[in-house]
Amino acid sequence: MYIPGIAGLKNGELQDALAALKSEYARYKEMGLKLDIQRGRPCAEQLDVAVEMLNWGDAPYACADGNDARNYGGGIEGTPEARELFADIFGVGPKNVIAWGNSSLNIMHDLIIKAMLLGVYGGAEPWLPQARAGKLKFICPVPGYDRHFMITESLGFEMLNVDLRPDGPDMDEVERLVSGDPLVKGIWNIPKYNNPTGITYSDEVVRRFASLKPKADDFRIFWDNSYIAHDLTDEPDMLLELLSEAKKHGNEDMVYMFTSTSKITFAGGGITAFVASENNIAHAAKQLSVQTICPDKLNQLRHVRFIKNAENLKTIMRRHAKLIRPKFELVNRVLVEEFYGSGGPGDSNICEWTNPRGGYFISLDAPVGCAGEALRLAAGAGVRFTPAGATFPYGKDPLDRNIRIAPTVPQEDELETAIRALAVCIKIAYLSKKIS
């Protein structure tokens, strides 16, 4: 239901509009909806793209280094072909890559635990003993990825919010924080098609990251390039390669980069990459060799034979884009109809949202103080989104406005119903707040 001039309604107009919206909301409740779009998951049709990978046929089990993928052996850093594949995707050398298990989040968690207990390459001592001087801190561009924040929260870090702008984090604030406090140990980033905003860091922002001068000699940039290949259009965003930029400033050891194939092949059944300086790779490999003998070489071979190289990956991802791009376009169209009507942005628009060219999410900012109530109402109508506040550390959005939309799983008719129901709930929350 589009309500012209909703931001300027007065007195009786407010009551009439709210009554109409509540009537529409009751209709959604009567539909008995059970729509869950809380997480950014591939739809079934996307998973079908990689099914051929499961058919080995008569392919040999030998890796490029001669090791039998079914047995122990080979480098702890992963198979040569898997390291070369990720190097091709990132634009770095194979010696800058560890190819590993099914979860980049697991590697990030593991690296922070090891940093706390054992220290990082070039650091004077482990992070944990340094906590005697005060609480360890981690910078969190917001809105951001809830599971990043869960890692640092679970380990007792103080998380420092920094605003995420259309071109990346507020770098003036990032530079101020890292240069003044040796207890600031890292910063989370999803630099391309950010979760949830969909923005990509500008070249200037990447260069400022590369030239950071942190007070802590063991500070690390966590560069989670989850959506490095997840373009939705034929004119994708381009992200400057951080490791080579950092090397220009002698900062290559400060950079930890990651990605996985979890949304390319099979969620929970993919392979991951840790990309860093050769010093960091050697340091991490030595630590990895204590906890395991070798990675899952069979899975790495399967993936390399399916993906092949960075160029063929683009072909695979165009198949994904064809499946999910219409869903992103649908969300944008419905939001425009619900909040703009037939005109452009004006006093009828009480929300702002992103319209990304890749990734898995759309970030919607509702009126201040309305996200929690809107999502409570949506859940009451059988439509579940990621909880309000999830895109901020500690689950607390200080303005209570950000809503993450994950459009990939539902069928288009279900998705349209969900977004129209959400729009009704936002308007009810907004008008109720104005009346109270």
C-alpha positions, 0 to 999 in steps of 0.5 A: 500500500503506497501512501502519498506524502506519508512523512507529512501526514497530520492528525486524522490523516495519520489515524486513517492511514494507520487503520488502513495499514493495519487492515492490510497487515491483518490480511497478511496474517490470515494468509498463514505465511511461512517465509524465512529469508534470514540468511544469504543462502544459495537457492536450489537452482544455484546448487544444481549448477555444481552438481556435475562436480560430484561425478568423478568419472574416470578422472585420476586421483593424482595431484599435480605434485604426484600425491594421491588425493585419497591418501596422506601426503602433500603440502600442508598449504593445499594442493598445488592446483588449488593454490594456483586457482585461488592465486589466479582469482585473487591476482597474487602468486601461489606462494601467497595462498593456503587452500584449506577446508570448507569454511573461511569463517573457521580460518578467521576464527582459528587465526585470531585464536592462534594470535591470542595464544601464539602471536602473529608473524613479526609480533613481539608477543601473543595478543592475550598477555597484552590484554593485561594492559587493557581490553583488546579491541577490534574495529567493526565497519557498520553495518557489517557481517554478524558472524564476524562480530560474533567471533570477536565478541565471543573472545572478549574483544571490545568492538569499535564501530566505524561508519561504512560509507558508499566507498568504504569505511570512514578511513579518517576514523580507522586511521585515528583508531589504529595509530593511537592504541596498541590494543587495537589488533584488527579490523573486519572487512568485506570489501567487495559487495559488502554484507549487508550494504553491497558496496565495494571499497574505492581505490582510495580506500584500499590504498589508505588501508595499504598505507596504515601505520598502526601503533600495534606491530601485530595489527591485522587487516581481515579482508574477507573477500567472500563475494570476489566473484559474485557479480550480478551484472555485466558491469561489475564493481572492480576492487583494487588488490590490497596485498600488492598495494600494501607491499608498496608500503612495506605492509604486506605482513599486515594483510590477511585475505580470505574467500571460499566457494561456499556460494559457488559450489556447495554451502558447507562443502566448498574449499577456502583460501587464506591469502597473505604475504609469504611470511604469514603463509609460512607462519600459518602453515607451521601452526597448521601442521600441528593440528592436522596432517593434510587438507581434503585433497579430494575436495580440492581436486573436485573444485579445481576440475570444475572451476578450472581458472578465474576466467571459467569462474566468470562463466559459472557465476554468470549462471548464478547471476541469471538465477538471482538477479531477477530477485534483486531487481524485484526487491528494488521494484517493490520497494520503489512502488511501496515507498515512492509510488509512481514518482521519484524520492520525495516526502513519501520516501521514509526508507533508503536501500541499496541496489547492489551490482553483486553479492547476496544482500540488500541493506534497507534503512527504515525510519530511526527507531522502527526496525525492531518493531517492523521486524517483530510485526513481520514475524507475526505475519509469518515473514522472518528476516535477520533480527534487527541489530544483527548487522552491528556489534553486540546486536545493537543498532544504535539508531534501530533502523537497519534491516538486511534483506536476503533475496536469493532463496525464495521464489519470486512470488514469495519474495514479492509477498515478503517485501510488500509485507515488510513495507506494510510493517515499516509503515505501521511502525513509523506511523505508530511512532509518530502518533505516540 
